[in-house]
Amino acid sequence: MEYRQIKRGFDIIGALIGLVVLSPVFIATALVAYSVQGTPILFTQDRVTAGNRVFRLLKFRSMRPVAQAPLDDAGDHARLTVFGRIIRATSIDELPSLINVLRGDLSLIGPRPLTTDYLPLYTPTQLRRHEVRAGLSGLAQVSGRNALSWDEKFDLDIAYVESFSFALDVRILLRTFTTVLSREGVSRPGEATTGSYGGSLRSDSVVFEQIARTRDLVQWMALTRTVERIGLCEMSTSASAVRTIRFVTNPRNPAFDADEHEALDREVIRLLVNRARASDADLALCSLPAAGSAANLYFESGFRPVSQVPLAAGLGITARPGADDLLCCDLWPDLTSATVGLAS
């Protein structure tokens, strides 16, 4: 009998044992959460498991609602409570997810279940992580957790799918205990949790080399794989939910024909938009390029005149008087970044 056929039995037994043994911790956490944070005690969110099936993940709530965050700052670091930091560092916030294991939503071991809005952002290879049931712990969680980049985590998820076995699950389970006790990789350096996944930052043709960074501005030089300069890239913070991007191309390299130049420019814009989305922004702004073909590349990437983006008006962003030369991209159509901040 294949391991895939009996793994569900191990999950049920393991979840039952976990709920019974850890029931005192479960009850004590619920009582403290109620006294410190009030209701709701549990955080629920749509996540994706095997076969792209959507389910409601259960966790102990570790953050204040967005409405209760400090003015002008609804980021994870501002919303995370002291109690929340403790239960996240110790992984106690994950205990209610054992109920998801009993329901069949999760396995004890598998790729972490992520939010539904990431589905259209996966590459075809990354989408293979849903060939198996999502898990409470996985190869990525015991190999660096949130200290890894999203691309690195997805590489490990695919490695798990391709090496699926009882022996691998046992090794991951044993390493999970040491990872939890050591509290390694709870968040990325300098961040409260982990940034959002904005799309892959890998490219077969373009490399971003950082040349400057301040609190509100990052600059890169975009290069080809053969170290030919493509142009200067910039992303600045206009507001907590808005990023302004700029791409200034280098003089055309005669070694590349027009189609190659256009393909490189398109790839640079893709990577800039993904970086803006990964910074938990809702909108990306840029000035309308003068050249028609360059403008079309921005339109292909989802940019529109700012007057055509409803969310921009809601945030008080308007085009300059007498012109509509400011482009805007809604990075999370039908969503806001506030809904995906707990995707770890």
Steps between C-alpha positions, in 0.01 A plus 500: 500500500633844403579752773253749347217256580587459870629847579150623581478244783826628649368856478181416691685311773765772531243781516295321766808435712609861457161640604481274807859551619499874431144566619623681817709733283207544261258593780749726680583684177132553423437641847799735486408608148148585614622699802774685309352549154129428540306340219535348252746255649557318173625639170348340190605549141449333163801290407574253219579131532535200264328537166468878554214435744420795727436450873481716815823483700471530880767670714509692826472870418831683546423840347272794561238571234612754240256754645683483835849551356676834562397776261675488160654163580307179443811286445563169673754653741240749625217247526695218667432495875749403772292189566495435126878518475532238773257249352644546150859456622402177676262386222219471756283704263498192273327267750144556369624387158504145638122519455564567130709182493208298642266657244730391215598852398860454611760235556748509785778533242475676164544839332362788706145602398503849351229750415280477192623825345841344439356242257530716186854603599656152508715378216387163353779330697405671828137396451613137540512560877125428493552146373506392866296605804631813671663448840550647845874464449705435193844484347514879461398554864787289633750642249480867587129578535422868436868591477494348150388686191172390345680349200722298735199378700320392183813315382488299823126437460559352155792297633259357761241412235763322292651314799174417680556209742442376855870537584502863384189580708660350810818705449297820455288424807809450717662816365177691566541457876855640496395786271214598732721481810776707340245754363706533184354671193183631667529812284721652235777725637356842587138393448222397737397195301576438134434713197225420254569291192482737207603259227832338423805726513704259291573563136684316226600824330515783757695555823430782748814635668417725796696827494325708768252457783342735751190469714271616217702435185672206333699520177628218282694471179325255268752284317486219249646162591805606299530813719381745234322799654128523429414801714452656842206377712354674802223438750397759758236504771236763426273386786463187710299329225652669193830448317631717218719318248730644236693328222750706301641300212861521388582604142409217265770235474567422130569141599126449557225534242174683571314186611774409749494851645124485540516157666762623747300813582185291552687272739638795699150643542370160612768475766435857619126435534567176690732686737234764561241230571742318732542818705133470608395796287153524347590733213800564275538836326719611211517783250366428151801437270519732202568220251191310391659154498638554852158612621346181363733290717359669810143450378578129446613485863168631632568875512219738409455879513451580866150635432394147396606330825227526768734415787725793408211743543420342836856569614491859375737443205419708193668593174661837462258777392445511126665165430456131566865400473519317834454124470375280780492123554266334750735232634232294672179519296193424717726487808717724716841422645344498848331170417824315420731613777464173691583265218790337685 
